[in-house]
Amino acid sequence: MVVSVQVHPALREYLVCIHNGEDTIFPEKGTRLWGLVSMHLTVQPSTYSPAPEGGSRVNIAIFNSHAQTWCMDRKRTIYQDTLFRNHLSPKGQRAVARHLMDDFKQTFRAYMTGAISNNSQLSITEAIDEFCSDYSISTEQMTYDMLRKDWYRFRLKSQNGEKPPGSWQK
């Protein structure tokens, strides 16, 4: 079963790069991504119309026709048949897209931290350019200002001792 998730175009380029040129992600059972997708699967609404091909969608493949999960509240195993529950709810779309964006930001921040600390002569602009080059992100999709602001806010919160949301300092 495959569900599509609407994401930022730059995030899509990043995901395609880290998944060897594929726009389909195959999460392993038990990972947070797999859990988010399976948790938000619903029956396809009657008003559903498929989105056009291409664009800024990322496909996520779930290969369990009969997923079973232990429910802590009910103290029993719950079975979820993806033959009928094969649509990602709008809340699920947002949750999965936010999770993927948090992973992107974590990678960006770790990359920038390493680049700046290993080479004191490297400017922030050059480090951002290298990041975009290494992860095949075009400048049309991700503006320099977006990344620079995120890096600045991350450093500011780190200096104040706060843990930024989605940070690698958990």
Stockholm file with secondary structure:
# STOCKHOLM 1.0

chainA/1-170         MVVSVQVHPALREYLVCIHNGEDTIFPEKGTRLWGLVSMHLTVQPSTYSPAPEGGSRVNIAIFNSHAQTWCMDRKRTIYQDTLFRNHLSPKGQRAVARHLMDDFKQTFRAYMTGAISNNSQLSITEAIDEFCSDYSISTEQMTYDMLRKDWYRFRLKSQNGEKPPGSWQK
#=GR chainA/1-170 SS CEEEEECCHHHHHHHHHHTTTCSEECCCTTSHHHHHHHHTEEECCTTCCCCCSSTTEEEEECCCTEEEEEETTTTEEEEEETTTEEEECHHHHHHHHHHHHHHHHHHHHHHHHHHHHHCTTCCHHHHHHHHHHHTTCCTTTSCHHHHHHHHHHHHHHHHTTCCCTTCTTC
#=GC SS_cons         CEEEEECCHHHHHHHHHHTTTCSEECCCTTSHHHHHHHHTEEECCTTCCCCCSSTTEEEEECCCTEEEEEETTTTEEEEEETTTEEEECHHHHHHHHHHHHHHHHHHHHHHHHHHHHHCTTCCHHHHHHHHHHHTTCCTTTSCHHHHHHHHHHHHHHHHTTCCCTTCTTC
//
